[in-house]
Amino acid sequence: MSRQRNKKLQASRRGKASGHSRRGMPISRFLSERGKRRGGYVFITLLVALLLMLADRSGLLVEHGDDMTRYDGKTFTVTRVIDGDTLDLDVPDGDERTTRIRLWGVDTPEKAMQDPPRPAEPFSMEATEFSRGLAEGKRVRLILESHDLRGNYGRLLAYVELPDGRLLNEALITEGLGRADDRWSHRHVTRFDELEKEARQARRGLWGASK
């Protein structure tokens, strides 16, 4: 054994005997630092998992192809009408037992809210009852826009085709119970704008005498 190698071996043995790591750090400190690093890794892992879960619940992780395959052109039963432009279907969506739909291209009056307090807008109940009468308990067909599938709170954006072939989205605007929503581009934006103009001219619903 060479003299230089012998010296390194003796130094290493002295370090172990004195309670030092290979880098000269005391073993107790080395273990403490390693424990802190492991704790940091665990915290980061849990944080990432939490963020992914929240993103998934918000619909941010849903792949467009998955939604198109699962919903577009498919028929489901409406289990509940929330308000004029929002309803639930009898098909699970992630951890939820139903899929919540937000109607494409139409914005109906908002119902009263408690948190934060907000009174009901005029014709909110009429719009809700109109959608309930046409869709609740019925089998409806969904039509999606591939460029934009999820809205606020992870709700699925869709045109809802009723059993008689009409779109619920169109029917609400025609009856003056919803405004044509052109904030985002969609295939029926021109037609919906025309339907709103007709409802305004006929003074139907929202466009008639104020309540």
Protein Blocks (a to p, Z undefined) as FASTA:
>chain_A
ZZklmmmmmmmmmmmmnopafkopafklmmmmmmmmmmmmmmmmmmmmmmmmmmmmnopm
pcfklmmmmmgopacddfbdfblmbccddbdehjbfbdcdddehiacdddddfbdcdddd
ehklmmmmmmmmmmgopacdddddfkbmbdehhiacdddddfkopafklmmmmnopaccd
fkbgcfklmmmmmmmmmmmmnopajlmccZZ
